[in-house]
């Protein structure tokens, strides 16, 4: 049943419209505001406070003031706060899903999936909070004792993107809480509402004032720049484009900040001649159309063996044709809008350039007329390897297909990119799958699977796709540093 206007209003009414600083929701110090738009209609959803540099510094002041007490909080207590937050988010799953659909555009079914995925980071790190440990040992010469422990890095700046409004917040906030770090969170101004609702859940779960502070702003550089230059900040975590990531890394080098960077992708999707084609098409639909293709993990280049390329393209096009574009709140919605006009224009520019280079549109290939920023689910074949669409991150529902004849050629094509976040491989040959895991330059690989994201696994890439890992046992390590204490020989006279 389609969502009613009353249901939309009810969930929007629960979202704070201010900045969260030291446990209080407040207006911008300048009184400035900005509108958050529904990408399916272009209509304004809510008007939020627009933070100034002074607001950003007030948020850092609060995080610094809270750091010492928060670091001394028992790991079990930090874990219990996260577990309560998991229960609360899960209980309010319908609210979070609807809010994400309204501000980001994805169909409700996908939004519900994100709630499940995003909440799992809260549960996972509630368990990891009590797992951090060190060691005590005797030095090799026997003359001293070595005490090694883990400590929170300190106040963190967390910058999240617009495409997964809940999961990108929980994936950063949960390990920081578990490790004992305080935070300033700067959500994307296109989709800030979910972070604000999530913050109210953390408050309800018992998170002390000042541990999490939120600054929504349309002038990100002006607000975050002074924070990165402030010596009290000790960590920067960013998810977004590679060019912005490079700029932030340069800024972070001044104070030698601990950094985590989850940047762009250009994921290859390899289909070998022995692959189960039905499974490969199922995987392709997940890897390409999840989030309308607006994901750094989205399959960007389909590299298909020449003997099965035509069958794969036809089967994929048939499935793509069934993806009904509609506002995510509608029953028939299978494909939501892109996030804004600029994004849709870029997708169409890449498609138009590929067709101009000689590619053939098997299906789709154009914007959807009417309200919102919808784009047709598109399959392109005979795409030249030098086409822009093979080099740039598409961030839309477009699947360009090229062919290969040998495993070596497939590996060469897959690795021919500056990025290395994720790759997908479909083959029935287990030895080949294992070889590809070793030969592909990628931080993650899906073997006969179109989705790899999992809270229990380390998410991250190599090359221009970033550094550091989120999730898994590795995730909390990004928020801890190692301290060694040398102790004199207790047997010495």
Secondary structure by P-SEA (a helix, b strand, c coil): ccccaaaaaaaaaaccccccccccccccccccbbbbbccccccccbbbbbbcaaaaaaaaaaaaaaccccccccaaaaaaaaaaaaaaaaaaaaaaaaaaaaaccccaaaaaaaaaaaaaaaaaaaaacccccccccccccccbbbbbbcccccbbbbbbbcccccccccccaaaaaaacccbbbbcccccaaaaaaaaaaaaaaccccccbbbbbbcccccccccccccccccbbbbbccaaaaaaaaaaacccccbbbbbbbbbbbbbbccccaaaaaaaaaaaacccccccccccccccccccccaaaaaaaaaaaaaaccccccccccccccccccaaaaaaaaaaaaaaaaaccccccccccccccccccccccccccccccccccccccccbbbbbbbccaaaaaaaaaccccccbbbbbcccaaaaaaaaacccccccccccccccccccccccccccbbbbccccccccccbbbbbbbbcccccc
